[in-house]
Amino acid sequence: MEKKNIDWANLGFGYIPTEKRFVANYTKGAWDNGVLTEDATVTMSECAGVLQYAQTVFEGLKAYTTEDGRVVTFRPDLNASRMADSARRLEMPVFPEDKFIEAVVATVKANMAYVPPYGSGATLYIRPYMFGINPVIGVKPADDYQFRIFCTPVGPYFKGGVKPLTIKISDFDRAAPNGTGNIKAGLNYAMSLHAIVTAHEEGYDENMYLDAATRTKVEETGGANFIFVTKDGKIVTPKSNSILPSITRRSLMHVAKEYLGLEVEEREVYKDELENFAEAGLCGTAAVISPVGKIVDHGKEICLPSGMTEMGPITKKLYDTLTGIQMGRIEAPEGWIKEIK
Ligand SMILES: *Cc1c(COP(=O)(O)O)cnc(C)c1O
């Protein structure tokens, strides 16, 4: 397979269209088989449900080249089931989970020339999404839907080295109790934009959102879950039903326990405990883990002992182990790696 002539190491995180994308349509109560197409545009009614009432959900995962030259994705079954959960919550028809995985495989296979080589740090980002496409003006679910997958090569996340983040405890809320915080829907991102733009203007990298009901407990950032390391080396992650269940975070908790022999705990984490932690990190597909160096609560600075120059030692171990599993350097748990062939 001849690779595209792309400067992989210097790619950013932006949309670079590839040759093929997958499109399936849901009409008259059923999904069609879907096709791969070169047409990167979507044509729809001016009154499409997604445009009027934001009926859309999405997923994000990556394909990459392992040390021994295989092209793989990481736990796509969990993306399939999470997208099914998201769809049900927004009254959308579920795209069958087995078909989801087949479509991911077909899309990556059709774009093999864009899968970055091993060692480049770059990956092929895969974006499945679906939306209500027929005209909807009275508020109700759409009747017809489109499911699509495109992919785009993205550069190494830690270009120029790891820089621990400075994050702000936000005065905005991300998700209501019993709301939509636990599904991957564009609507959760639309409402986070003002908060993140404001935080960036103030010099912060990210927002830490608290639980909306009591504003005493840590939830997550706009697009990544937290893990914390206690001073005695225990891994703690916040438990809440308004957090998006990150596949990276769930995988890291498994790695911590089963590969590193660490104690792990998913429990409510109070804002007042933050100053007791030794390390903190943000988990998501994009970075795997980004270390947090400083958390600012209305002028009060909480500086993590791991500092502002590198990942904390346990965060680093977690990062190295999970990326080792993903890149085929460390044996993966059964079913975690889906080879594209
Ligand atoms: C996608 C997402 C994450 C990260 O999930 P991964 O499955 O690890 O990529 C975390 N929080 C939010 C709000 C998200 O949308």
The ligand as an SDF file (V2000), in Angstrom:
LIG
                    3D

 15 15  0  0  0  0  0  0  0  0999 V2000
  -15.5200   11.6670   23.6730 C   0  0  0  0  0  0  0  0  0  0  0  0
  -15.5160   12.2690   25.0340 C   0  0  0  0  0  0  0  0  0  0  0  0
  -14.6180   11.8510   26.0330 C   0  0  0  0  0  0  0  0  0  0  0  0
  -13.5200   10.8550   25.7700 C   0  0  0  0  0  0  0  0  0  0  0  0
  -13.9840    9.5870   25.4540 O   0  0  0  0  0  0  0  0  0  0  0  0
  -13.0340    8.5280   24.7260 P   0  0  0  0  0  0  0  0  0  0  0  0
  -13.9530    7.4040   24.4390 O   0  0  0  0  0  0  0  0  0  0  0  0
  -11.9870    8.1540   25.6830 O   0  0  0  0  0  0  0  0  0  0  0  0
  -12.4920    9.2020   23.5150 O   0  0  0  0  0  0  0  0  0  0  0  0
  -14.7390   12.4050   27.2880 C   0  0  0  0  0  0  0  0  0  0  0  0
  -15.6680   13.3390   27.5720 N   0  0  0  0  0  0  0  0  0  0  0  0
  -16.5230   13.7790   26.6290 C   0  0  0  0  0  0  0  0  0  0  0  0
  -17.5210   14.8100   26.9960 C   0  0  0  0  0  0  0  0  0  0  0  0
  -16.4890   13.2570   25.3400 C   0  0  0  0  0  0  0  0  0  0  0  0
  -17.3470   13.6930   24.4250 O   0  0  0  0  0  0  0  0  0  0  0  0
  1  2  1  0
  2  3  1  0
  2 14  2  0
  3  4  1  0
  3 10  2  0
  4  5  1  0
  5  6  1  0
  6  7  2  0
  6  8  1  0
  6  9  1  0
 10 11  1  0
 11 12  2  0
 12 13  1  0
 12 14  1  0
 14 15  1  0
M  END
$$$$
